[in-house]
Amino acid sequence: MQNIDYKVLADEIKSWAKEFDFLKIGISGVDLSADEKHMDDWLDSGFHGSLDYMEKHGHKRSRPIELEPWTKSVISVSMSYLAPNIEMEQVLQNSTLAYISRYTLGRDYHKVLKKKLTALAKKIQSVAGDFQFRVFVDSAPVLERALAVNAGIGWVGKNSLLINKSYGSFFFLGEIYCDLPLPSDKPIAKMCGTCEKCMSSCPTGAIVGPYKIDARKCISYLTIENKGAIPLEFRAKIGNRIFGCDDCQIVCPWSKNKQYSTNSDFSPRNNLDKAELKQLFCWSAEDFDKNTQGMSMRRAGYEGWLRNIAVALGNAPKDLEIIELLSDKKETASELVREHIEWALEQQLSK
């Protein structure tokens, strides 16, 4: 590898973006010291809630060489996940339908992106020869947004998501840690300006300040990562969102430039982009396993699925069929789900 022109190689790697369905490829070094302080402050504030792994990994997340000592540079990529003609606001406004965060409607993104990243690494090997590498897709202690910022992929918005002026924020991130001394790209300046639409649109007020998220209030955390009861103060605010939340992305002015995915892996499965709450609440555990096979939606588990839908049914317009469904399910539900069913029945009967 001594005769390689790494500047030429880096340019070549970036030119392969479309070949692998990536929106953009950028390269950064391994210094994340400025971002480490932000992470430490966030953890010290307790904003991570029950996400204990954020603390358990220590500084491996912000120090790539502690995770893989041979790392000299990081290749970051972005990939759109938004299927064409996907409805968002229309579903949110129809409280009889289930809103599921659009990133999880298709095949599990970990598998799709890892396969593409590995193929990219193999292509680099065909040009540069063997080198050490490891691919990551939200699968290890990696500070992916900070790395992507340093690689020029985008900037972190006030909602803490990565934004690019050409395609908004509806995209996944992935990384290749490698031992190639590739030249780094320049970060993109923040372009949120005085806009605070994401902050004011958050249903539960989870964006407690610019670039500061209290996960304990976030609907994505409450409906996915949280394995216990959803606090009473947030149940009505969750509306019909049964898995995750996209509100802060939908209202972002840069979202008007969103790029739709051409990858059929991200197309909605089983009509889950606009399914009826009542229909989904009738799923058995076997139905849930069958209909979410190969999808990241499984992360919530069947019990979490029923818990979330029960809350959404409580927020739906009064419906005798909903009352009957809730009452029937209550008889066999777990203690956790039963608590939320009882709350939902109270809401329905009080309307």
C-alpha positions as CSV (number, residue, x, y, z in Angstrom):
1,M,0.0,0.0,0.0
2,Q,3.1,2.3,0.0
3,N,2.5,3.4,-3.6
4,I,-1.1,4.5,-3.1
5,D,-2.1,8.1,-3.6
6,Y,-4.6,8.3,-0.8
7,K,-6.1,11.6,-2.1
8,V,-6.9,9.9,-5.4
9,L,-8.2,6.8,-3.6
10,A,-10.5,9.0,-1.4
11,D,-11.9,10.7,-4.4
12,E,-12.5,7.4,-6.1
13,I,-14.3,6.0,-3.0
14,K,-16.7,9.0,-3.0
15,S,-17.4,8.6,-6.7
16,W,-18.8,5.1,-5.9
17,A,-21.7,6.5,-3.8
18,K,-24.5,6.0,-6.3
19,E,-23.2,2.5,-7.2
20,F,-24.0,1.4,-3.7
21,D,-27.2,3.4,-3.3
22,F,-25.5,5.9,-0.9
23,L,-26.6,9.5,-1.0
24,K,-23.1,10.6,0.0
25,I,-19.7,9.3,1.2
26,G,-17.4,11.3,3.3
27,I,-14.2,10.7,5.3
28,S,-13.0,11.8,8.7
29,G,-10.3,11.3,11.2
30,V,-10.7,9.8,14.7
31,D,-10.6,12.9,16.9
32,L,-14.0,13.4,18.6
33,S,-12.8,15.2,21.7
34,A,-15.2,18.1,21.2
35,D,-18.1,15.8,20.8
36,E,-17.0,13.7,23.8
37,K,-17.8,16.6,26.2
38,H,-21.3,17.0,24.7
39,M,-21.9,13.2,25.2
40,D,-20.6,13.3,28.8
41,D,-22.8,16.3,29.6
42,W,-25.8,14.6,28.1
43,L,-25.2,11.5,30.2
44,D,-24.5,13.5,33.4
45,S,-27.9,15.1,32.9
46,G,-29.6,11.7,32.9
47,F,-31.2,12.4,29.6
48,H,-30.4,8.8,28.4
49,G,-33.0,7.3,30.7
50,S,-32.7,3.5,30.8
51,L,-30.2,3.4,27.9
52,D,-27.5,2.0,30.3
53,Y,-25.3,0.9,27.4
54,M,-24.5,4.5,26.7
55,E,-22.6,4.7,30.0
56,K,-21.4,1.1,30.0
57,H,-19.2,1.6,27.0
58,G,-17.4,4.5,28.5
59,H,-15.5,6.5,25.9
60,K,-15.2,3.8,23.3
61,R,-18.0,5.7,21.5
62,S,-16.1,8.9,21.2
63,R,-12.6,7.4,20.9
64,P,-12.6,5.1,17.8
65,I,-9.1,3.8,18.6
66,E,-10.3,2.4,21.9
67,L,-12.8,0.3,20.0
68,E,-10.4,-0.7,17.1
69,P,-6.8,0.4,17.9
70,W,-5.7,0.2,14.2
71,T,-8.3,2.8,13.0
72,K,-6.7,5.7,11.1
73,S,-9.7,7.0,9.3
74,V,-13.5,6.6,9.1
75,I,-15.6,6.4,6.0
76,S,-19.1,7.6,6.7
77,V,-22.1,7.1,4.4
78,S,-25.7,8.1,4.2
79,M,-28.6,6.2,2.6
80,S,-32.2,7.3,2.1
81,Y,-34.9,5.2,3.5
82,L,-38.1,7.1,2.5
83,A,-40.2,5.1,0.1
84,P,-41.8,7.0,-2.8
85,N,-45.4,8.2,-2.3
86,I,-45.2,7.6,1.4
87,E,-47.8,9.4,3.5
88,M,-46.8,11.0,6.9
89,E,-48.9,13.9,7.9
90,Q,-52.1,12.3,6.5
91,V,-51.6,9.3,8.7
92,L,-50.8,11.4,11.8
93,Q,-54.0,13.4,11.3
94,N,-56.2,10.2,11.1
95,S,-56.3,8.9,14.7
96,T,-57.9,5.6,13.6
97,L,-54.6,4.7,11.8
98,A,-51.3,3.6,13.3
99,Y,-48.3,5.9,12.7
100,I,-45.1,3.9,12.5
101,S,-41.8,5.8,12.1
102,R,-40.9,5.6,8.4
103,Y,-37.4,4.2,8.9
104,T,-38.8,0.9,10.1
105,L,-41.5,0.0,7.6
106,G,-39.3,-2.1,5.4
107,R,-36.4,-4.6,5.8
108,D,-34.2,-4.2,8.9
109,Y,-31.8,-1.4,7.9
110,H,-28.9,-3.0,9.8
111,K,-28.8,-5.8,7.3
112,V,-29.3,-3.7,4.2
113,L,-26.7,-1.1,5.1
114,K,-24.1,-3.6,6.4
115,K,-24.3,-5.6,3.2
116,K,-23.7,-2.4,1.2
117,L,-20.8,-1.2,3.4
118,T,-19.1,-4.6,3.2
119,A,-19.4,-4.5,-0.6
120,L,-17.9,-1.0,-0.6
121,A,-15.0,-2.2,1.6
122,K,-14.4,-5.1,-0.8
123,K,-14.4,-2.7,-3.8
124,I,-11.8,-0.6,-2.0
125,Q,-9.7,-3.7,-1.4
126,S,-9.8,-4.5,-5.1
127,V,-8.0,-1.2,-5.7
128,A,-5.9,-0.6,-2.6
129,G,-5.2,-4.2,-1.6
130,D,-5.9,-5.8,1.7
131,F,-6.5,-3.5,4.7
132,Q,-8.1,-3.8,8.1
133,F,-11.7,-2.6,8.3
134,R,-14.9,-3.1,10.3
135,V,-18.4,-1.9,9.3
136,F,-20.9,-0.4,11.7
137,V,-24.6,0.3,11.4
138,D,-26.0,1.5,14.7
139,S,-24.5,-1.8,16.1
140,A,-21.6,-0.8,18.4
141,P,-20.4,2.1,20.5
142,V,-19.9,4.5,17.6
143,L,-20.6,8.3,17.7
144,E,-22.0,8.1,14.1
145,R,-23.5,11.6,13.9
146,A,-20.3,13.3,15.0
147,L,-18.3,11.2,12.6
148,A,-20.7,12.1,9.8
149,V,-20.5,15.8,10.6
150,N,-16.7,15.6,10.4
151,A,-17.0,13.8,7.1
152,G,-19.1,16.5,5.6
153,I,-22.2,14.4,5.3
154,G,-24.4,17.1,7.1
155,W,-24.8,19.0,10.3
156,V,-26.6,18.2,13.5
157,G,-29.9,20.0,13.7
158,K,-31.6,21.3,16.8
159,N,-33.5,18.1,17.0
160,S,-30.1,16.2,17.3
161,L,-30.6,14.6,13.9
162,L,-28.2,14.9,11.0
163,I,-29.4,17.2,8.3
164,N,-28.2,17.8,4.7
165,K,-29.5,20.8,2.8
166,S,-29.9,18.6,-0.4
167,Y,-31.9,15.8,1.1
168,G,-33.1,16.6,4.6
169,S,-32.7,14.0,7.3
170,F,-34.7,10.9,6.2
171,F,-31.6,8.8,5.9
172,F,-29.5,6.1,7.6
173,L,-25.8,6.4,8.6
174,G,-23.2,3.8,8.4
175,E,-19.4,3.7,8.9
176,I,-16.3,1.8,7.9
177,Y,-13.4,2.0,10.4
178,C,-10.2,1.3,8.5
179,D,-6.4,1.5,8.8
180,L,-6.0,3.5,5.6
181,P,-4.6,7.0,6.1
182,L,-7.2,8.7,4.0
183,P,-7.5,12.5,3.9
184,S,-10.4,14.0,5.8
185,D,-13.2,16.1,4.4
186,K,-14.3,19.4,5.9
187,P,-17.4,19.6,8.2
188,I,-20.5,21.5,6.9
189,A,-21.6,24.6,8.9
190,K,-24.9,24.4,10.8
191,M,-27.7,25.8,8.7
192,C,-30.6,25.8,11.1
193,G,-30.3,29.6,11.8
194,T,-33.0,30.9,14.1
195,C,-35.5,28.2,13.1
196,E,-37.0,26.2,16.0
197,K,-39.8,24.4,14.2
198,C,-38.6,21.0,15.4
199,M,-38.5,22.2,19.0
200,S,-42.0,23.6,19.0
201,S,-43.5,20.6,17.1
202,C,-42.3,17.9,19.5
203,P,-45.5,16.4,21.0
204,T,-43.9,15.7,24.4
205,G,-41.4,18.6,24.6
206,A,-38.5,16.2,24.4
207,I,-36.3,18.8,22.7
208,V,-35.5,20.7,25.9
209,G,-33.1,23.1,24.2
210,P,-31.3,23.5,20.9
211,Y,-29.3,20.2,20.2
212,K,-30.5,18.8,23.5
213,I,-32.8,15.8,23.7
214,D,-34.3,14.4,26.9
215,A,-34.8,10.8,25.8
216,R,-37.1,10.1,28.7
217,K,-39.7,12.4,27.1
218,C,-39.1,11.3,23.5
219,I,-41.8,9.2,21.8
220,S,-39.2,7.1,20.0
221,Y,-37.7,6.2,23.4
222,L,-41.1,5.7,25.1
223,T,-42.5,3.4,22.4
224,I,-39.3,1.4,21.5
225,E,-36.5,1.5,24.1
226,N,-38.7,1.9,27.2
227,K,-39.7,-1.6,28.4
228,G,-41.9,-0.4,31.3
229,A,-45.1,1.7,31.6
230,I,-45.4,4.8,29.5
231,P,-45.7,7.7,32.0
232,L,-49.3,9.0,32.3
233,E,-48.2,12.6,31.4
234,F,-47.2,11.5,27.9
235,R,-49.9,9.0,26.9
236,A,-52.4,11.5,25.4
237,K,-49.5,13.3,23.7
238,I,-48.4,10.2,21.9
239,G,-51.6,10.2,19.8
240,N,-51.5,7.4,17.2
241,R,-47.7,7.0,17.2
242,I,-47.2,3.3,18.0
243,F,-43.5,3.0,17.0
244,G,-41.3,6.0,17.0
245,C,-42.0,9.5,15.9
246,D,-41.1,11.6,12.8
247,D,-42.7,15.0,13.7
248,C,-39.4,17.0,14.1
249,Q,-38.3,15.7,10.7
250,I,-41.6,16.4,9.0
251,V,-41.7,20.1,10.0
252,C,-38.0,20.7,9.2
253,P,-37.8,23.2,6.3
254,W,-34.9,21.2,4.8
255,S,-37.2,18.2,4.5
256,K,-38.7,19.7,1.4
257,N,-35.6,18.5,-0.3
258,K,-36.0,14.9,0.8
259,Q,-34.7,12.2,-1.5
260,Y,-36.8,9.1,-1.9
261,S,-35.1,5.7,-1.8
262,T,-34.9,3.5,-4.9
263,N,-34.2,0.4,-2.8
264,S,-37.2,-1.8,-2.7
265,D,-36.0,-3.2,0.7
266,F,-37.3,-0.1,2.3
267,S,-40.8,-0.3,0.8
268,P,-43.6,-0.7,3.4
269,R,-44.5,-4.3,4.3
270,N,-48.0,-5.6,5.1
271,N,-49.5,-2.1,4.5
272,L,-48.0,-1.0,7.8
273,D,-47.6,2.6,6.5
274,K,-51.3,3.1,6.9
275,A,-52.8,0.2,8.9
276,E,-55.8,0.5,11.2
277,L,-55.1,0.5,14.9
278,K,-58.0,-2.0,15.5
279,Q,-56.6,-4.4,13.0
280,L,-53.1,-4.3,14.5
281,F,-54.4,-4.7,18.1
282,C,-55.9,-8.0,17.0
283,W,-52.6,-9.5,16.1
284,S,-51.6,-12.5,18.1
285,A,-47.9,-13.0,19.2
286,E,-47.6,-15.4,16.2
287,D,-49.0,-12.7,13.9
288,F,-46.6,-10.2,15.2
289,D,-43.6,-12.5,14.7
290,K,-44.8,-13.4,11.2
291,N,-45.7,-9.9,10.0
292,T,-42.5,-8.2,11.4
293,Q,-40.0,-10.9,10.3
294,G,-36.8,-9.3,9.1
295,M,-37.9,-5.8,10.3
296,S,-36.3,-3.6,12.9
297,M,-39.8,-3.1,14.3
298,R,-39.4,-6.3,16.3
299,R,-37.3,-4.3,18.8
300,A,-40.3,-3.2,20.7
301,G,-41.5,-6.8,21.2
302,Y,-45.1,-8.0,21.2
303,E,-45.8,-6.8,24.7
304,G,-44.5,-3.3,23.8
305,W,-46.5,-3.5,20.6
306,L,-49.8,-4.1,22.5
307,R,-48.9,-1.5,25.1
308,N,-48.3,1.2,22.4
309,I,-51.5,0.4,20.4
310,A,-53.6,0.4,23.6
311,V,-52.5,4.0,24.3
312,A,-53.3,4.9,20.7
313,L,-56.7,3.3,20.9
314,G,-57.4,5.4,24.0
315,N,-56.5,8.5,22.0
316,A,-58.8,7.5,19.1
317,P,-62.3,8.9,18.7
318,K,-64.9,7.1,20.8
319,D,-65.7,3.7,19.2
320,L,-67.8,0.9,20.7
321,E,-65.7,-1.6,18.8
322,I,-62.5,-0.2,20.3
323,I,-64.1,-0.5,23.8
324,E,-65.0,-4.1,23.1
325,L,-61.5,-5.0,21.7
326,L,-59.9,-3.4,24.7
327,S,-62.2,-5.2,27.2
328,D,-61.6,-8.6,25.5
329,K,-57.8,-8.2,25.4
330,K,-57.7,-7.1,29.0
331,E,-58.6,-10.6,30.1
332,T,-55.5,-12.2,28.8
333,A,-53.1,-9.3,28.7
334,S,-49.9,-9.1,30.8
335,E,-49.9,-6.8,33.8
336,L,-48.0,-4.1,31.9
337,V,-50.4,-4.2,28.9
338,R,-53.5,-4.4,31.2
339,E,-52.5,-1.1,32.9
340,H,-52.5,0.7,29.5
341,I,-55.7,-1.0,28.4
342,E,-57.4,0.2,31.6
343,W,-56.2,3.7,30.8
344,A,-57.4,3.5,27.2
345,L,-60.8,2.3,28.4
346,E,-61.1,5.3,30.7
347,Q,-60.3,7.6,27.8
348,Q,-62.8,5.9,25.5
349,L,-65.6,5.8,28.1
350,S,-65.1,9.5,29.1
351,K,-65.7,10.8,25.6
